[in-house]
Every structure is written in C-alpha cells, then in structure tokens.
C-alpha cells in the first residue's frame, strides 16, 4: 500500500469522558495514542485534529469564577487557544511515549492554529455550538438570567451553553502544516476547531466563537490535499433508521447517497450530521480523496480499507 496523507479528527468528548482532571484526560489521550500509532506503523503520514467542547466550556467557567478587576477573564478565542495548547501538549507527550515504546523514530509537534472565518457569517446571530458541562433545566435557566448566555437542551442529556459556530474559510498555518507533514512530522493542529479569527488589513483578529472541529478538519484536509479524512466518533459506522427495526449500517457510500439520507433527516443535528456534512464537503472538493466515519477502536479496519462508513465521490466525478 502506498504511503497516504491522513487527517484524523478526534472529538473533545473522547479526551474528557467523566472526570475533568488533567490526569484523567492525559490517561484518555494515552489510550488514544495507542490506536493512532497504527497509522504510523502502516507507513502513513498523519495530521491529528481534536475537539475541545468540554474543555473550553470548563475553562470559561473557571475564568468567570475568578474574574475581577486585577485578574480579568480571558475572552473565548483566547480560551480556545489555551485549550488547544493544553490538549496538544498532552497528546504530543502521549504520542511520543507510545512511539518510543514501539521503537518508531518520529517527531511530534503541536501547532497553534488560527482558522479564518467570515465576521458576517449568520452563525454569529444564531449560537448553536454546545460547550461545557451539562446542566439541569433549572441550572441553565439560572445561568441565562444571571449571565445572559444562551443555553439549549442537548440530545436529552441536559442543557449546555451554546456559542456561535461559523464556517471555516481558510487555515492561516496550512502551508506550514503541509511542510511539516511532508517532512514526516506527526502534526497536531486545528485543536478545538482552531482559534477563530477574522481577516483585517494588517493581519487577523480573534473573534468570540468556537468552530466545529469536523468542519475545520475538513478544510485542513482539503487545503493539504489529504488522501483520507478520518472522523472518529463513538460508533464503528454511520446508520440510517438508527435504533429502529429497519436500522441499516452504511459501509461504502457515495456522496449522492449520503445527501439523499440527509434529505431524509437521517442524521441528528449537533451529533452525526456535522460529521456527515464535513465528510461530504471534503470528497466534493477533493474527489481523489475519501472520507471515513468510524470509531477509534476500529482504526485497524480503516487500515485495511474495509472499516467504518467510507464516503467516496460519485463516479461521474
């Protein structure tokens, strides 16, 4: 098999499951690294992206709790940068440990990554991206009264704060990232969807938002012309008629088939839908590539090109 350039997107909830301590998240990332290193053993070059929804929400709570005149709370874009750094640091160390144990000679680096968005994106008028811990309805209503923040019920699991989630236009550091990967460096980037910035005449300026990591990963995969975009989630495959007697596992699927399923509202908004949308966008904009939606535990199947839901361009492309 030829060497491939692969973007692997990890979810923030895969890093923080139950306990929010640094130790618990480092342990989770160590477990993750043991799976990711399979790509390197296979001879592939990988770029790792990750979410930060739980982490950035918790950090915002800490910032708000300590906010005072001498020690003011940091804005949301800076909190994204802070969690990008902390998670990148943990994941970088975890990858280095596993590479050393497997006697693989590879360098790993984390890149603080800025993602350009449009300041007129309608998402700024409609906050939708959930961050932080789950609250009861009573707790959420109290927070909304006191802080003016927007909370929404999240898939029956409780109420979470929601913030604007604009679409990525470009990635400021994508050329540097591509150079690193071509040099054989395992690169951790667009953490938490990247730091949201808007383009100004003399550079970029941060803006209050959180970019969906699946869309940021798609944009990166497109810009570096990756062979494969792997979006990791909690299940091995995407399903239609999920949890119904007629449930069907999707394996090899074309873009047009996935669009038909989207029109049938088969995928939950805020859950599987953005993963499917990101996968479709990548394959439409880079028809030579493929996208796979699967679980961390199913990476061995991805390596055999038979695991997960594999999305490819229509034959007419």
LOFILO-80261 format. One record per atom (N, C-alpha, C): residue in three letters; x, y, z. Coordinates in steps of 0.05 Angstrom, whole numbers, padded with zeros to 5 digits, always signed. Example, Ala and Ser with C-alpha at 12.3 -4.5 7.8 and 13.67 -1.06 7.14 Angstrom:
ALA+00264-00114+00156;ALA+00246-00090+00156;ALA+00264-00066+00156;SER+00257-00045+00142;SER+00273-00021+00143;SER+00258+00001+00157;
% end
This chain:
UNK+00017-00024+00000;UNK+00000+00000+00000;UNK+00018+00025+00000;UNK+00010+00045-00016;UNK+00025+00070-00017;UNK+00021+00086+00008;UNK+00042+00101+00014;UNK+00040+00120+00037;UNK+00018+00140+00032;UNK+00001+00144+00053;UNK-00021+00163+00050;UNK-00017+00187+00069;UNK-00029+00209+00061;UNK-00030+00233+00079;UNK-00059+00232+00091;UNK-00060+00230+00118;UNK-00086+00226+00131;UNK-00091+00247+00152;UNK-00115+00259+00151;UNK-00123+00277+00173;UNK-00142+00260+00191;UNK-00136+00259+00217;UNK-00152+00244+00236;UNK-00164+00263+00256;UNK-00191+00264+00257;UNK-00205+00283+00274;UNK-00216+00269+00299;UNK-00205+00277+00322;UNK-00214+00266+00348;UNK-00235+00285+00360;UNK-00255+00274+00374;UNK-00274+00290+00388;UNK-00265+00299+00415;UNK-00273+00323+00424;UNK-00266+00332+00451;UNK-00276+00314+00473;UNK-00299+00301+00468;UNK-00311+00283+00488;UNK-00295+00257+00489;UNK-00278+00251+00470;UNK-00261+00227+00471;UNK-00237+00232+00489;UNK-00232+00258+00495;UNK-00210+00265+00512;UNK-00219+00268+00541;UNK-00242+00279+00544;UNK-00254+00282+00571;UNK-00280+00267+00572;UNK-00280+00244+00587;UNK-00305+00228+00587;UNK-00321+00234+00612;UNK-00310+00228+00636;UNK-00325+00233+00660;UNK-00311+00252+00679;UNK-00286+00248+00683;UNK-00271+00265+00702;UNK-00255+00286+00687;UNK-00257+00311+00697;UNK-00245+00334+00683;UNK-00216+00340+00691;UNK-00204+00323+00708;UNK-00177+00328+00717;UNK-00157+00325+00695;UNK-00134+00338+00698;UNK-00112+00335+00678;UNK-00104+00306+00675;UNK-00101+00293+00698;UNK-00092+00265+00698;UNK-00111+00247+00682;UNK-00137+00250+00686;UNK-00157+00234+00672;UNK-00155+00238+00642;UNK-00152+00264+00634;UNK-00150+00270+00606;UNK-00124+00260+00593;UNK-00102+00261+00609;UNK-00077+00250+00599;UNK-00079+00220+00595;UNK-00092+00206+00614;UNK-00096+00177+00612;UNK-00112+00170+00587;UNK-00133+00186+00582;UNK-00150+00181+00559;UNK-00134+00185+00533;UNK-00117+00205+00532;UNK-00101+00210+00508;UNK-00080+00189+00504;UNK-00070+00178+00526;UNK-00050+00156+00524;UNK-00064+00132+00510;UNK-00089+00127+00518;UNK-00104+00105+00505;UNK-00109+00111+00476;UNK-00115+00136+00470;UNK-00120+00145+00442;UNK-00095+00142+00425;UNK-00072+00150+00436;UNK-00046+00148+00422;UNK-00039+00120+00413;UNK-00047+00101+00430;UNK-00040+00073+00424;UNK-00055+00063+00399;UNK-00078+00075+00394;UNK-00093+00069+00369;UNK-00082+00085+00345;UNK-00076+00110+00350;UNK-00067+00127+00328;UNK-00041+00119+00316;UNK-00024+00107+00333;UNK+00003+00100+00324;UNK+00002+00077+00303;UNK-00021+00064+00301;UNK-00024+00043+00280;UNK-00021+00055+00252;UNK-00030+00080+00248;UNK-00026+00093+00222;UNK+00004+00096+00215;UNK+00019+00103+00236;UNK+00048+00107+00231;UNK+00062+00080+00226;UNK+00054+00060+00241;UNK+00064+00033+00236;UNK+00058+00024+00208;UNK+00036+00034+00197;UNK+00027+00026+00170;UNK+00042+00042+00148;UNK+00059+00062+00157;UNK+00074+00078+00138;UNK+00061+00103+00129;UNK+00038+00110+00141;UNK+00023+00134+00134;UNK+00034+00159+00148;UNK+00029+00182+00136;UNK+00035+00208+00149;UNK+00008+00218+00160;UNK+00008+00227+00186;UNK-00017+00235+00198;UNK-00016+00263+00209;UNK-00039+00276+00206;UNK-00045+00302+00219;UNK-00068+00296+00238;UNK-00064+00304+00263;UNK-00085+00298+00283;UNK-00099+00324+00291;UNK-00125+00325+00289;UNK-00141+00347+00299;UNK-00158+00337+00322;UNK-00168+00356+00338;UNK-00184+00348+00361;UNK-00204+00369+00369;UNK-00225+00360+00382;UNK-00245+00379+00393;UNK-00236+00390+00420;UNK-00253+00408+00431;UNK-00247+00419+00458;UNK-00272+00428+00472;UNK-00296+00419+00462;UNK-00321+00429+00473;UNK-00323+00428+00503;UNK-00318+00405+00515;UNK-00320+00403+00544;UNK-00298+00420+00558;UNK-00274+00419+00547;UNK-00252+00433+00559;UNK-00255+00463+00559;UNK-00262+00474+00536;UNK-00264+00503+00534;UNK-00288+00513+00551;UNK-00309+00497+00553;UNK-00331+00505+00570;UNK-00323+00506+00599;UNK-00308+00486+00608;UNK-00299+00485+00635;UNK-00280+00508+00641;UNK-00262+00514+00622;UNK-00243+00536+00625;UNK-00258+00563+00627;UNK-00279+00566+00611;UNK-00295+00591+00613;UNK-00307+00594+00641;UNK-00317+00572+00652;UNK-00328+00573+00679;UNK-00307+00582+00700;UNK-00283+00571+00697;UNK-00261+00579+00715;UNK-00254+00608+00711;UNK-00254+00617+00686;UNK-00247+00645+00681;UNK-00269+00664+00694;UNK-00294+00656+00690;UNK-00315+00673+00701;UNK-00315+00673+00732;UNK-00308+00650+00744;UNK-00308+00648+00773;UNK-00286+00665+00785;UNK-00264+00668+00771;UNK-00241+00684+00781;UNK-00241+00712+00771;UNK-00260+00720+00755;UNK-00260+00746+00742;UNK-00261+00769+00762;UNK-00241+00787+00761;UNK-00241+00811+00777;UNK-00224+00832+00763;UNK-00224+00856+00774;UNK-00210+00878+00761;UNK-00180+00873+00757;UNK-00168+00860+00776;UNK-00139+00855+00773;UNK-00133+00830+00757;UNK-00152+00812+00755;UNK-00148+00787+00740;UNK-00172+00781+00723;UNK-00176+00797+00701;UNK-00200+00795+00685;UNK-00201+00769+00670;UNK-00225+00759+00665;UNK-00229+00734+00650;UNK-00220+00737+00621;UNK-00209+00716+00610;UNK-00200+00716+00583;UNK-00223+00713+00564;UNK-00223+00725+00540;UNK-00244+00721+00520;UNK-00244+00693+00508;UNK-00266+00686+00495;UNK-00270+00659+00485;UNK-00248+00650+00465;UNK-00240+00668+00447;UNK-00220+00659+00427;UNK-00193+00652+00441;UNK-00187+00667+00463;UNK-00163+00661+00478;UNK-00165+00635+00494;UNK-00190+00629+00504;UNK-00195+00604+00517;UNK-00192+00580+00498;UNK-00200+00585+00473;UNK-00196+00564+00452;UNK-00166+00559+00449;UNK-00150+00581+00448;UNK-00121+00578+00445;UNK-00109+00564+00469;UNK-00119+00570+00493;UNK-00108+00557+00517;UNK-00113+00527+00517;UNK-00138+00519+00510;UNK-00144+00490+00509;UNK-00130+00477+00486;UNK-00126+00491+00464;UNK-00111+00480+00442;UNK-00083+00473+00451;UNK-00071+00491+00467;UNK-00044+00486+00477;UNK-00043+00463+00497;UNK-00062+00463+00516;UNK-00061+00442+00537;UNK-00066+00414+00525;UNK-00086+00412+00508;UNK-00093+00385+00497;UNK-00070+00377+00478;UNK-00060+00396+00462;UNK-00038+00389+00444;UNK-00013+00379+00460;UNK-00008+00392+00482;UNK+00015+00384+00499;UNK+00011+00356+00510;UNK-00013+00350+00520;UNK-00019+00323+00530;UNK-00017+00302+00508;UNK-00029+00308+00484;UNK-00029+00289+00462;UNK-00001+00285+00451;UNK+00014+00307+00449;UNK+00041+00305+00438;UNK+00058+00286+00456;UNK+00056+00290+00482;UNK+00071+00272+00501;UNK+00062+00244+00499;UNK+00035+00240+00497;UNK+00025+00212+00495;UNK+00035+00199+00470;UNK+00035+00213+00447;UNK+00044+00201+00422;UNK+00074+00195+00425;UNK+00090+00213+00437;UNK+00118+00208+00440;UNK+00124+00183+00456;UNK+00108+00179+00478;UNK+00112+00156+00495;UNK+00107+00130+00480;UNK+00085+00129+00465;UNK+00078+00105+00450;UNK+00098+00100+00427;UNK+00106+00121+00413;UNK+00125+00118+00392;UNK+00152+00107+00403;UNK+00160+00117+00426;UNK+00185+00107+00438;UNK+00182+00077+00446;UNK+00160+00070+00457;UNK+00155+00042+00465;UNK+00155+00023+00440;UNK+00145+00034+00418;UNK+00143+00017+00393;UNK+00169+00020+00377;UNK+00188+00035+00387;UNK+00214+00040+00374;UNK+00210+00051+00346;UNK+00193+00071+00344;UNK+00187+00085+00319;UNK+00200+00113+00321;UNK+00217+00119+00302;UNK+00232+00144+00302;UNK+00216+00166+00288;UNK+00199+00180+00303;UNK+00182+00201+00292;UNK+00181+00225+00310;UNK+00181+00249+00299;UNK+00178+00273+00314;UNK+00148+00280+00315;UNK+00140+00292+00337;UNK+00112+00301+00340;UNK+00112+00330+00349;UNK+00094+00346+00336;UNK+00093+00375+00343;UNK+00064+00384+00344;UNK+00058+00403+00361;UNK+00032+00416+00362;UNK+00035+00444+00351;UNK+00016+00451+00333;UNK+00016+00478+00320;UNK-00007+00494+00330;UNK-00002+00517+00342;UNK-00023+00535+00350;UNK-00035+00546+00324;UNK-00061+00539+00319;UNK-00072+00543+00292;UNK-00096+00563+00293;UNK-00094+00582+00274;UNK-00116+00602+00272;UNK-00132+00595+00247;UNK-00158+00596+00250;UNK-00177+00589+00228;UNK-00193+00614+00221;UNK-00191+00622+00196;UNK-00204+00646+00187;UNK-00234+00641+00182;UNK-00251+00659+00193;UNK-00280+00658+00189;UNK-00289+00685+00178;UNK-00314+00685+00169;UNK-00326+00710+00159;UNK-00341+00724+00182;UNK-00334+00749+00188;UNK-00347+00763+00210;UNK-00377+00767+00205;UNK-00386+00764+00180;UNK-00414+00767+00173;UNK-00428+00740+00171;UNK-00415+00718+00179;UNK-00427+00692+00179;UNK-00453+00693+00196;UNK-00475+00683+00185;UNK-00500+00684+00200;UNK-00500+00669+00227;UNK-00480+00651+00230;UNK-00477+00636+00255;UNK-00474+00655+00279;UNK-00463+00679+00275;UNK-00459+00697+00297;UNK-00486+00708+00308;UNK-00507+00705+00292;UNK-00534+00714+00301;UNK-00549+00690+00313;UNK-00539+00666+00309;UNK-00553+00642+00319;UNK-00534+00623+00333;UNK-00527+00628+00358;UNK-00509+00610+00372;UNK-00520+00581+00372;UNK-00502+00562+00366;UNK-00511+00534+00364;UNK-00492+00513+00374;UNK-00466+00521+00378;UNK-00446+00502+00386;UNK-00445+00497+00416;UNK-00452+00472+00425;UNK-00452+00467+00454;UNK-00424+00465+00465;UNK-00419+00478+00488;UNK-00393+00476+00501;UNK-00398+00473+00531;UNK-00379+00461+00545;UNK-00380+00460+00574;UNK-00397+00437+00584;UNK-00402+00437+00611;UNK-00416+00414+00623;UNK-00446+00415+00618;UNK-00458+00392+00623;UNK-00488+00390+00622;UNK-00500+00400+00648;UNK-00520+00416+00645;UNK-00535+00427+00669;UNK-00564+00418+00668;UNK-00577+00419+00691;UNK-00606+00414+00692;UNK-00620+00439+00680;UNK-00645+00436+00673;UNK-00660+00459+00662;UNK-00660+00483+00682;UNK-00663+00476+00708;UNK-00664+00497+00728;UNK-00637+00512+00729;UNK-00615+00497+00729;UNK-00588+00509+00730;UNK-00584+00526+00705;UNK-00592+00516+00682;UNK-00588+00531+00657;UNK-00604+00557+00657;UNK-00629+00556+00666;UNK-00645+00580+00667;UNK-00633+00601+00686;UNK-00622+00592+00708;UNK-00609+00610+00727;UNK-00585+00623+00714;UNK-00569+00608+00700;UNK-00545+00619+00686;UNK-00553+00639+00665;UNK-00575+00633+00650;UNK-00584+00651+00629;UNK-00593+00678+00641;UNK-00607+00676+00664;UNK-00616+00701+00677;UNK-00592+00717+00686;UNK-00572+00703+00698;UNK-00550+00718+00711;UNK-00529+00727+00691;UNK-00523+00712+00670;UNK-00501+00718+00653;UNK-00509+00728+00625;UNK-00534+00722+00617;UNK-00543+00729+00590;UNK-00534+00710+00569;UNK-00520+00688+00578;UNK-00511+00668+00559;UNK-00536+00652+00548;UNK-00532+00638+00526;UNK-00553+00622+00514;UNK-00548+00593+00520;UNK-00568+00579+00530;UNK-00567+00550+00536;UNK-00588+00536+00520;UNK-00582+00512+00511;UNK-00601+00495+00497;UNK-00600+00467+00506;UNK-00623+00453+00504;UNK-00624+00425+00512;UNK-00608+00409+00491;UNK-00592+00390+00500;UNK-00573+00376+00482;UNK-00579+00346+00481;UNK-00595+00337+00462;UNK-00600+00309+00456;UNK-00608+00293+00480;UNK-00625+00305+00497;UNK-00635+00290+00520;UNK-00615+00286+00543;UNK-00591+00298+00540;UNK-00571+00293+00561;UNK-00569+00316+00581;UNK-00584+00337+00577;UNK-00583+00360+00594;UNK-00580+00386+00578;UNK-00576+00408+00592;UNK-00573+00434+00579;UNK-00544+00443+00578;UNK-00536+00455+00555;UNK-00508+00464+00553;UNK-00508+00492+00541;UNK-00488+00507+00549;UNK-00484+00534+00537;UNK-00478+00531+00507;UNK-00489+00549+00491;UNK-00484+00548+00462;UNK-00471+00575+00454;UNK-00453+00573+00435;UNK-00438+00597+00425;UNK-00438+00597+00395;UNK-00432+00619+00382;UNK-00431+00619+00352;UNK-00411+00599+00341;UNK-00418+00587+00319;UNK-00400+00567+00306;UNK-00399+00572+00276;UNK-00383+00592+00268;UNK-00381+00599+00239;UNK-00366+00578+00223;UNK-00370+00579+00197;UNK-00356+00560+00179;UNK-00328+00570+00174;UNK-00308+00552+00173;UNK-00281+00560+00167;UNK-00278+00567+00137;UNK-00264+00589+00132;UNK-00258+00597+00105;UNK-00230+00588+00096;UNK-00211+00591+00114;UNK-00184+00582+00109;UNK-00169+00577+00135;UNK-00146+00566+00133;UNK-00130+00560+00157;UNK-00103+00574+00153;UNK-00098+00592+00172;UNK-00075+00611+00169;UNK-00049+00595+00165;UNK-00045+00574+00180;UNK-00019+00560+00180;UNK-00019+00535+00162;UNK-00037+00532+00143;UNK-00039+00507+00129;UNK-00014+00500+00112;UNK+00001+00520+00102;UNK+00025+00514+00086;UNK+00047+00504+00104;UNK+00049+00515+00128;UNK+00069+00505+00148;UNK+00063+00476+00156;UNK+00037+00471+00161;UNK+00028+00444+00169;UNK+00035+00424+00147;UNK+00030+00432+00122;UNK+00036+00414+00100;UNK+00066+00408+00098;UNK+00082+00429+00102;UNK+00111+00425+00101;UNK+00120+00405+00123;UNK+00109+00408+00147;UNK+00116+00391+00169;UNK+00109+00362+00163;UNK+00085+00358+00152;UNK+00076+00330+00146;UNK+00093+00318+00124;UNK+00100+00334+00103;UNK+00117+00324+00082;UNK+00145+00317+00092;UNK+00153+00330+00114;UNK+00179+00323+00127;UNK+00177+00299+00146;UNK+00153+00287+00147;UNK+00150+00263+00164;UNK+00143+00269+00193;UNK+00136+00294+00199;UNK+00130+00301+00227;UNK+00100+00296+00232;UNK+00094+00282+00254;UNK+00066+00278+00263;UNK+00057+00305+00274;UNK+00036+00317+00262;UNK+00028+00344+00268;UNK+00000+00345+00281;UNK-00001+00358+00304;UNK-00027+00361+00318;UNK-00036+00390+00313;UNK-00060+00394+00303;UNK-00067+00420+00293;UNK-00097+00424+00294;UNK-00106+00448+00286;UNK-00134+00457+00288;UNK-00148+00447+00314;UNK-00134+00448+00336;UNK-00145+00439+00361;UNK-00170+00455+00368;UNK-00191+00441+00376;UNK-00216+00454+00383;UNK-00229+00469+00360;UNK-00222+00460+00336;UNK-00232+00473+00312;UNK-00216+00497+00303;UNK-00194+00502+00318;UNK-00177+00525+00312;UNK-00186+00550+00326;UNK-00168+00569+00329;UNK-00174+00595+00341;UNK-00189+00612+00320;UNK-00214+00620+00325;UNK-00228+00634+00305;UNK-00218+00663+00302;UNK-00211+00670+00277;UNK-00201+00697+00272;UNK-00215+00708+00247;UNK-00215+00734+00245;UNK-00225+00747+00220;UNK-00202+00763+00207;UNK-00203+00764+00181;UNK-00182+00777+00166;UNK-00185+00808+00167;UNK-00163+00822+00175;UNK-00163+00851+00174;UNK-00140+00859+00156;UNK-00139+00885+00149;UNK-00119+00895+00130;UNK-00091+00889+00139;UNK-00086+00891+00165;UNK-00058+00887+00175;UNK-00054+00860+00189;UNK-00072+00841+00184;UNK-00069+00815+00196;UNK-00096+00803+00204;UNK-00096+00787+00225;UNK-00121+00775+00234;UNK-00127+00784+00263;UNK-00152+00781+00270;UNK-00162+00789+00296;UNK-00180+00768+00307;UNK-00177+00760+00332;UNK-00193+00739+00344;UNK-00222+00748+00347;UNK-00240+00728+00347;UNK-00269+00734+00349;UNK-00282+00713+00367;UNK-00302+00721+00382;UNK-00315+00703+00401;UNK-00332+00682+00387;UNK-00322+00657+00386;UNK-00336+00635+00373;UNK-00320+00609+00378;UNK-00333+00587+00372;UNK-00319+00561+00372;UNK-00326+00547+00345;UNK-00306+00540+00330;UNK-00310+00528+00304;UNK-00313+00498+00307;UNK-00332+00486+00293;UNK-00335+00457+00295;UNK-00310+00443+00284;UNK-00299+00424+00300;UNK-00274+00412+00293;UNK-00276+00395+00268;UNK-00300+00384+00262;UNK-00302+00368+00238;UNK-00300+00385+00213;UNK-00312+00409+00214;UNK-00310+00427+00190;UNK-00282+00438+00188;UNK-00269+00444+00210;UNK-00242+00454+00209;UNK-00223+00432+00198;UNK-00228+00407+00207;UNK-00212+00384+00197;UNK-00216+00380+00167;UNK-00241+00383+00158;UNK-00247+00381+00130;UNK-00232+00402+00114;UNK-00233+00427+00124;UNK-00219+00449+00110;UNK-00189+00443+00108;UNK-00178+00434+00130;UNK-00149+00428+00130;UNK-00143+00405+00111;UNK-00159+00384+00111;UNK-00154+00361+00093;UNK-00156+00370+00064;UNK-00174+00388+00059;UNK-00177+00399+00031;UNK-00152+00415+00024;UNK-00143+00433+00042;UNK-00121+00451+00035;UNK-00094+00436+00032;UNK-00090+00414+00047;UNK-00065+00399+00045;UNK-00068+00376+00025;UNK-00092+00373+00013;UNK-00097+00352-00007;UNK-00092+00325+00005;UNK-00105+00319+00028;UNK-00102+00293+00041;UNK-00114+00271+00024;UNK-00104+00247+00028;UNK-00115+00224+00014;UNK-00140+00214+00029;UNK-00140+00219+00056;UNK-00161+00208+00072;UNK-00167+00226+00095;UNK-00193+00231+00100;UNK-00203+00245+00124;UNK-00217+00225+00141;UNK-00207+00220+00165;UNK-00219+00201+00184;UNK-00231+00217+00207;UNK-00258+00215+00209;UNK-00273+00229+00230;UNK-00281+00208+00251;UNK-00269+00210+00274;UNK-00274+00190+00295;UNK-00297+00198+00313;UNK-00314+00178+00319;UNK-00338+00183+00335;UNK-00342+00158+00353;UNK-00365+00156+00366;UNK-00369+00135+00385;UNK-00379+00109+00374;UNK-00384+00107+00348;UNK-00394+00083+00336;UNK-00376+00075+00312;UNK-00376+00049+00305;UNK-00360+00039+00283;UNK-00369+00049+00256;UNK-00396+00053+00253;UNK-00407+00061+00227;UNK-00430+00081+00231;UNK-00436+00095+00209;UNK-00460+00111+00208;UNK-00483+00093+00202;UNK-00507+00099+00213;UNK-00531+00083+00208;UNK-00553+00100+00198;UNK-00571+00088+00182;UNK-00596+00101+00176;UNK-00618+00085+00191;UNK-00640+00099+00196;UNK-00662+00087+00213;UNK-00650+00077+00239;UNK-00633+00094+00251;UNK-00618+00087+00275;UNK-00637+00079+00298;UNK-00631+00056+00311;UNK-00646+00046+00334;UNK-00675+00038+00327;UNK-00680+00033+00301;UNK-00706+00023+00293;UNK-00702-00005+00282;UNK-00724-00020+00280;UNK-00722-00048+00269;UNK-00709-00049+00241;UNK-00713-00027+00226;UNK-00702-00026+00198;UNK-00674-00014+00197;UNK-00661-00012+00221;UNK-00634+00001+00222;UNK-00615-00012+00201;UNK-00600+00005+00188;UNK-00581-00005+00167;UNK-00554+00008+00170;UNK-00534-00008+00171;UNK-00506+00001+00173;UNK-00496+00010+00146;UNK-00484+00034+00145;UNK-00473+00044+00119;UNK-00443+00037+00118;UNK-00434+00025+00096;UNK-00406+00017+00093;UNK-00393+00033+00070;UNK-00397+00025+00046;UNK-00386+00040+00023;UNK-00409+00057+00011;UNK-00407+00084+00012;UNK-00429+00101+00005;UNK-00418+00124-00013;UNK-00434+00132-00033;UNK-00426+00155-00050;UNK-00437+00181-00037;UNK-00426+00203-00047;UNK-00435+00229-00037;UNK-00465+00232-00043;UNK-00474+00225-00067;UNK-00503+00229-00073;UNK-00520+00212-00055;UNK-00512+00188-00048;UNK-00527+00172-00029;UNK-00529+00185-00002;UNK-00506+00195+00008;UNK-00506+00208+00034;UNK-00524+00233+00034;UNK-00524+00248+00012;UNK-00541+00272+00010;UNK-00570+00264+00011;UNK-00577+00242-00002;UNK-00605+00232-00001;UNK-00613+00225+00028;UNK-00595+00212+00042;UNK-00601+00206+00070;UNK-00604+00231+00087;UNK-00588+00252+00081;UNK-00590+00277+00095;UNK-00617+00290+00090;UNK-00627+00288+00065;UNK-00653+00300+00059;UNK-00675+00285+00074;UNK-00670+00260+00081;UNK-00690+00245+00096;UNK-00687+00250+00126;UNK-00670+00268+00134;UNK-00665+00275+00162;UNK-00656+00250+00178;UNK-00638+00235+00166;UNK-00629+00210+00179;UNK-00608+00216+00201;UNK-00595+00239+00201;UNK-00573+00244+00219;UNK-00579+00267+00238;UNK-00573+00263+00264;UNK-00581+00282+00284;UNK-00563+00307+00283;UNK-00576+00330+00283;UNK-00562+00356+00284;UNK-00546+00358+00309;UNK-00521+00368+00307;UNK-00504+00371+00331;UNK-00491+00345+00339;UNK-00497+00323+00325;UNK-00485+00297+00332;UNK-00472+00285+00306;UNK-00487+00268+00292;UNK-00475+00256+00268;UNK-00476+00274+00243;UNK-00496+00292+00242;UNK-00499+00309+00219;UNK-00474+00325+00211;UNK-00461+00340+00229;UNK-00437+00355+00221;UNK-00415+00337+00211;UNK-00413+00313+00222;UNK-00392+00294+00213;UNK-00397+00286+00184;UNK-00423+00280+00178;UNK-00430+00272+00151;UNK-00426+00296+00132;UNK-00435+00320+00140;UNK-00432+00344+00123;UNK-00402+00349+00117;UNK-00385+00347+00138;UNK-00356+00351+00134;UNK-00344+00331+00115;UNK-00352+00306+00118;UNK-00342+00284+00100;UNK-00350+00290+00071;UNK-00375+00298+00067;UNK-00385+00304+00040;UNK-00370+00327+00028;UNK-00366+00348+00044;UNK-00352+00372+00034;UNK-00324+00365+00025;UNK-00310+00348+00041;UNK-00283+00341+00033;UNK-00282+00326+00007;UNK-00299+00306+00004;UNK-00298+00290-00020;UNK-00308+00305-00045;UNK-00327+00324-00041;UNK-00336+00340-00064;UNK-00314+00359-00073;UNK-00299+00370-00054;UNK-00278+00390-00061;UNK-00252+00377-00068;UNK-00248+00351-00061;UNK-00224+00337-00067;UNK-00232+00308-00075;UNK-00243+00305-00099;UNK-00255+00279-00107;UNK-00235+00256-00107;UNK-00209+00262-00108;UNK-00189+00240-00107;UNK-00187+00227-00079;UNK-00197+00242-00059;UNK-00195+00232-00032;UNK-00220+00217-00023;UNK-00218+00205+00000;UNK-00240+00191+00013;UNK-00244+00201+00041;UNK-00268+00197+00052;UNK-00273+00204+00080;UNK-00284+00179+00094;UNK-00276+00175+00119;UNK-00285+00152+00135;UNK-00296+00163+00161;UNK-00319+00154+00169;UNK-00330+00159+00195;UNK-00331+00133+00210;UNK-00317+00132+00233;UNK-00316+00107+00248;UNK-00307+00113+00277;UNK-00301+00092+00292;UNK-00292+00095+00320;UNK-00262+00092+00322;UNK-00251+00102+00344;UNK-00223+00099+00350;UNK-00215+00069+00349;UNK-00232+00053+00361;UNK-00226+00024+00364;UNK-00226+00010+00337;UNK-00237+00022+00316;UNK-00240+00009+00290;UNK-00218+00018+00271;UNK-00197+00031+00280;UNK-00176+00041+00262;UNK-00163+00018+00247;UNK-00161-00006+00259;UNK-00149-00029+00244;UNK-00165-00035+00219;UNK-00192-00031+00220;UNK-00208-00035+00197;UNK-00203-00014+00176;UNK-00199+00011+00184;UNK-00193+00033+00166;UNK-00167+00027+00151;UNK-00147+00016+00165;UNK-00122+00009+00152;UNK-00125-00012+00130;UNK-00144-00029+00134;UNK-00150-00050+00113;UNK-00168-00040+00091;UNK-00177-00014+00094;UNK-00195-00001+00075;UNK-00222-00016+00074;UNK-00230-00026+00097;UNK-00256-00040+00098;UNK-00272-00033+00122;UNK-00261-00016+00140;UNK-00275-00010+00165;UNK-00289+00017+00164;UNK-00311+00020+00179;UNK-00325+00045+00181;UNK-00343+00051+00157;UNK-00354+00075+00157;UNK-00370+00084+00134;UNK-00352+00100+00116;UNK-00347+00089+00092;UNK-00328+00101+00073;UNK-00344+00117+00052;UNK-00338+00143+00050;UNK-00353+00161+00032;UNK-00335+00168+00009;UNK-00344+00164-00015;UNK-00328+00169-00039;UNK-00344+00187-00058;UNK-00329+00199-00077;UNK-00342+00216-00097;UNK-00360+00199-00116;UNK-00380+00212-00127;UNK-00396+00199-00147;UNK-00379+00191-00171;UNK-00386+00170-00184;UNK-00370+00161-00207;UNK-00367+00181-00229;UNK-00387+00199-00232;UNK-00386+00219-00253;UNK-00364+00239-00248;UNK-00354+00241-00222;UNK-00332+00259-00216;UNK-00306+00247-00225;
% end
